[in-house]
Amino acid sequence: MVPREGPESARCPCPSLASLHAKDVLRRKHKRRSRQHQRFMARKALLQEQGLLSMPPEPRSSPPPVPSVALQGTEAASSGMQRPRNESGGASWSRKPTPRESAGPWPSKCVAIDCEMVGTGPRGRVSELARCSVVSYHGDVLYDKYIRPEMPIVDYRTRWSGVTRQHMRKAIPFQVAQKEILKLLKGKVVVGHALHNDFQALKYVHPRSQTRDTTYVPSLLHQPGLHTRTRVSLKDLALQLLHKKIQAGQHGHSSVEDAVTAMELYRLVEAQWEQQEAVSLPPRPEDQEPDGSTDMEEYMEDQYWPEDLAQGARGGMGEAGDRRE
């Protein structure tokens, strides 16, 4: 009689389909990011060859470590793993890993934003936020939601905004979106194109030292052809510097696409931009210790006091002087 197999032996030892699918998705995501990085580096190299983008300054090369065979004496032989030191007796020549070579912000502290607006108010002339997208330094989407304006929508401006009536069905209130977005922007370097429009729609003011508006990219590149207009559009900058077509469809702009493009433009000139910011920006007020003694002494003068109190104070001081005498 043939013994029947138990239920455990009938189970397939191969991994589940869900885990295989997850690994496949992760593998495709890594490949896609690798291809995006390769395209970005190729465009950057092309701009450098054309002289439109200067090479970032190379870090000082540290002297090569002294080989272990060069160490003489019994001490070197006994300490085979000892690291060679420089002549001044300081740290070893082996270079410690530094956070970043450039003076720019950490990638985790840098985001790009783009907002799409619709028209409210009389004749739809008031611009209110209807969609907002935030992407990371590497172009990953951190936030992308449709937002219901505080006032009734008069003009969807679909040709430019890409927003339709159907999108408002799943939109969230402005107050909720504002809190979520500002939480992402707090303490970050914010990149975008014509950021004053986005901040105005968010009813928010971001610190000047942490704002990178890509409308200034042409001045950083010193390219005369891009100075024909006071403000170059993001579409033109993407075409001329990134060789990339955006805003080409008939369904309006994509705030995700525009935010990713702004970040790519920033990364092209990141080294020059951050060096310029480090030189041009004055010390921030929070970096300076406040000195309240001057203000206190100034406001103790009689001119800042009511006349009756000033006379009373002077009289009181005179009486105190008489008592001391």
BELRAQUI-V335857 format. One record per residue. RES is the residue in one small letter. OMEGA is omega in degrees with one decimal (none if undefined). D_CENTER is the distance of its C-alpha to the mean C-alpha in Angstrom with 2 decimals. Layout:
RES OMEGA D_CENTER
RES OMEGA D_CENTER
This chain:
m -177.2 72.65
v 180.0 69.08
p 179.4 66.69
r 180.0 63.96
e 178.3 60.38
g -179.6 58.37
p -178.9 55.26
e -179.6 53.06
s -179.6 54.45
a -179.8 53.78
r -179.7 50.06
c -179.4 48.00
p -176.8 46.41
c 179.8 43.58
p -177.6 40.06
s 179.1 39.37
l -179.4 38.09
a -179.7 35.05
s 176.8 33.89
l 178.9 34.59
h 179.5 32.61
a 178.1 29.58
k 179.5 29.82
d 178.4 30.21
v 179.7 27.10
l 179.5 25.04
r 178.7 26.69
r 179.1 25.94
k 178.6 22.23
h 178.5 22.11
k -179.9 24.13
r 178.5 21.96
r 178.4 18.78
s 179.0 20.99
r 178.4 22.25
q 179.4 18.86
h 178.8 17.95
q 177.6 21.41
r 179.6 21.11
f -179.2 17.87
m 177.8 19.60
a 177.7 22.73
r 179.2 21.18
k 178.1 19.61
a 178.8 23.06
l 178.4 24.80
l 178.2 22.93
q 177.4 23.75
e 179.8 27.35
q 179.2 27.63
g -179.9 26.53
l -178.3 23.62
l -178.4 21.06
s 179.9 22.14
m 177.2 22.06
p -179.4 19.76
p -178.9 22.08
e 178.0 23.51
p 179.4 23.59
r -178.5 27.07
s 179.9 29.05
s 179.2 30.75
p -179.5 34.51
p 178.5 35.59
p -179.9 36.94
v -179.8 40.68
p -176.0 42.45
s -179.0 44.41
v -178.9 47.67
a 177.6 47.36
l -175.6 47.70
q 175.1 51.38
g -178.4 53.64
t -179.3 54.17
e 178.9 51.01
a -179.0 48.80
a -178.1 50.87
s 179.7 50.68
s -176.8 46.90
g -178.1 45.81
m -178.5 42.27
q -179.6 41.83
r 178.5 38.99
p 178.8 40.13
r -179.5 39.18
n -173.7 38.98
e -177.1 41.85
s 179.5 40.54
g -178.1 40.59
g -177.0 36.83
a -178.4 34.49
s 178.2 34.98
w -179.2 33.99
s -171.8 32.10
r 176.7 28.43
k 179.2 26.31
p 179.3 23.06
t -178.7 20.26
p 178.5 16.70
r 177.7 15.32
e -177.3 17.28
s -179.2 14.72
a -175.2 13.63
g -179.5 9.90
p 174.4 7.58
w 177.4 8.47
p 179.7 7.28
s 179.9 7.70
k -176.3 5.46
c 178.2 2.15
v 175.3 3.32
a -176.1 5.77
i 171.0 8.76
d -177.7 12.37
c 173.8 15.47
e -175.3 19.14
m 172.7 21.79
v -177.5 25.53
g 175.2 28.34
t 177.8 30.12
g -178.6 32.68
p 179.0 35.52
r 177.5 35.57
g -176.2 32.00
r 177.9 30.59
v -179.0 28.18
s 176.8 24.75
e -175.3 23.47
l 177.6 20.67
a 176.0 22.00
r 178.3 19.15
c 178.0 15.43
s 176.6 13.20
v 179.8 9.76
v -179.0 8.95
s 178.4 7.39
y -178.6 6.71
h 175.5 10.50
g 177.4 11.09
d -177.4 12.51
v 177.4 13.05
l -176.1 12.02
y 176.5 13.74
d -177.4 16.29
k 171.6 19.12
y -170.8 21.71
i 179.9 22.30
r -179.4 25.68
p -179.7 25.82
e 179.2 27.78
m 178.5 30.40
p -178.6 32.41
i 177.0 31.05
v -178.2 33.28
d -179.7 31.51
y -179.4 29.20
r -173.7 28.27
t -179.0 28.17
r -179.7 28.53
w -175.1 25.01
s -175.0 23.32
g -177.5 24.88
v 178.2 25.70
t 179.0 29.29
r -179.0 31.59
q -179.4 31.42
h -178.1 27.67
m 179.1 28.43
r 179.5 30.69
k -179.1 27.87
a 178.1 25.54
i -179.7 24.55
p -177.0 25.18
f -177.8 22.71
q 178.9 22.90
v -179.5 22.03
a -179.2 19.05
q 179.3 17.75
k -179.0 17.93
e -176.4 16.23
i -178.7 13.21
l 175.2 12.87
k 177.5 13.18
l -175.6 10.04
l -174.7 8.08
k 178.2 10.08
g -177.4 9.02
k 165.7 5.21
v -173.5 3.44
v 179.8 4.00
v 177.0 5.47
g -179.4 9.04
h -175.4 12.69
a -172.7 14.84
l -179.2 12.45
h 177.2 15.47
n -180.0 17.17
d 179.9 14.61
f 178.0 14.43
q 178.1 18.20
a 178.4 18.75
l -175.9 16.88
k -171.4 18.92
y 175.8 16.08
v 179.6 15.03
h 178.9 11.62
p -179.1 12.07
r -177.3 12.52
s -179.0 11.33
q -179.4 7.72
t 177.3 7.91
r -177.8 7.91
d -174.0 10.71
t 172.4 12.13
t 179.2 15.57
y -179.6 15.71
v 179.6 15.49
p 179.5 19.35
s 176.7 20.01
l -180.0 18.05
l -177.6 20.15
h -179.9 23.31
q -175.1 24.63
p -176.3 27.43
g -178.3 27.69
l -179.3 24.41
h -178.2 25.58
t 177.7 28.33
r -178.9 26.53
t 179.0 24.63
r 179.5 21.62
v -178.4 21.19
s 177.5 20.31
l 179.4 17.57
k 179.8 20.58
d 178.9 22.19
l 179.6 19.24
a -178.3 18.81
l -174.0 22.57
q -174.7 23.07
l -178.5 20.25
l -175.6 19.45
h -173.3 22.99
k 179.4 21.68
k 176.6 23.22
i 178.6 21.30
q -175.1 22.67
a -176.7 26.05
g 179.7 27.49
q -177.0 29.79
h 177.9 28.04
g -178.9 25.26
h 172.5 21.58
s -178.5 19.37
s 176.1 16.09
v 179.4 14.89
e -179.2 16.10
d 178.7 14.59
a 178.0 11.01
v 179.6 11.63
t 178.0 13.29
a 178.5 10.67
m 177.8 8.34
e 176.9 11.67
l 178.5 12.47
y -178.2 9.54
r 176.4 10.54
l -174.2 14.05
v -174.1 13.78
e -176.3 11.09
a -179.9 14.03
q -176.7 15.77
w -176.9 12.98
e 175.1 12.07
q 178.8 15.86
q 178.6 16.55
e -178.4 14.20
a -177.8 15.89
v -169.7 19.24
s -174.2 19.04
l 174.8 17.47
p 177.2 20.28
p -179.2 20.27
r -178.7 18.56
p -178.2 21.29
e 178.0 20.32
d -177.7 21.00
q 179.3 24.51
e 179.8 27.28
p 178.3 28.94
d -175.8 32.62
g -176.5 34.54
s -178.9 37.99
t 179.7 38.14
d -178.9 37.35
m 179.5 39.90
e -178.4 42.58
e -176.7 41.95
y 172.7 42.35
m 178.3 45.48
e -174.4 47.30
d -174.7 50.02
q 179.6 48.40
y -178.3 45.80
w 170.3 48.54
p -171.4 50.95
e -178.3 54.27
d 178.1 56.32
l 179.5 53.96
a 179.1 53.82
q 178.2 57.64
g 179.2 57.92
a 179.0 55.57
r 178.7 57.63
g 178.8 60.83
g 178.6 59.61
m 178.5 58.72
g 178.8 62.22
e 179.0 63.91
a 177.8 61.98
g 178.2 63.13
d 179.7 66.73
r -179.9 66.62
r 179.5 65.39
e none 68.28
